[in-house]
C-alpha cells in the first residue's frame, strides 16, 4: 500500500487505481492514506480552468444536438 500511496501522492494514479493495485477496498485505501497523511498533488489554477473550459464546451455541444 505504501508504494501505491506514493504513486497517488505524485498524481500518477487515482484513488480507485491505488486501491485496485493494492488489492484493497477503496475505503481501506482511504483509511491508509489518511493515517499516513498522504494527499494528492494540488492542481494548478491553469489546470482547473482548463477542465472547466472543456466541461463548458462539452455541455454546449451536447445542448446544441
HUDAHU-V692449 format. One record per pair of residues at least 6 apart in sequence whose C-alpha atoms are under 7 Angstrom apart, sorted by sequence separation. I is the first residue (numbers start at 0). GAP is how many residues later the second one is. D is the distance in Angstrom with one decimal. If there is no record, write none. Layout:
# HUDAHU-V692449
i->I gap->GAP d->D
i->I gap->GAP d->D
This chain:
# HUDAHU-V692449
i->6 gap->6 d->5.9
i->7 gap->6 d->6.2
i->18 gap->6 d->5.8
i->7 gap->7 d->6.7
i->18 gap->7 d->5.2
i->7 gap->10 d->6.6
i->15 gap->10 d->6.1
i->18 gap->10 d->5.5
i->4 gap->13 d->6.8
i->3 gap->14 d->5.4
i->3 gap->17 d->7.0
i->3 gap->18 d->6.7
i->0 gap->21 d->5.4
i->4 gap->28 d->6.7
i->8 gap->29 d->6.1
i->10 gap->29 d->5.9
i->8 gap->30 d->5.5
i->9 gap->30 d->6.6
i->10 gap->30 d->5.9
i->8 gap->31 d->4.5
i->9 gap->31 d->6.1
i->7 gap->32 d->5.9
i->8 gap->32 d->6.0
i->4 gap->33 d->6.9
